[in-house]
Amino acid sequence: SCFSCFIVKKIVVTIYSSLPSDSDVLLLHCLSKDDDLGTHTLMKDEIYRFAFCEKPFSTLFHCRLQWGDKHKSFDAYDAKWHGNPCLTNECKWAARSDGVYLAGLKKFDWE
């Protein structure tokens, strides 16, 4: 997406399906208090991406991933995080068969 943010940071969140090709699709639903991004379906190796201008100390995007009978809900971006677990202004999440990863590090198991 080709937009810029005035003064504040532009943040990009990507969610990548790194699930086995012969398995269920990945369903994802992300929202903030201002924006509901709807439900999206990812096949293996597909990426869902969204971007926004950060409101310091208040922007929070929450996502729920569902893979067959497994699921995980988590904060995909929180302006209140101490330090930046995303490492850059792009938060790169990945759904793998053993859990949910951020910037290559496992963060969550499936429930």
PyMOL commands that set and color helices and strands:
alter all, ss='L'
color gray80, all
select strands_A, chain A and resi 10-17+26-31+36-42+47-53+60-67+70-78+90-96+99-102+105-108
alter strands_A, ss='S'
color yellow, strands_A
deselect
rebuild
show_as cartoon
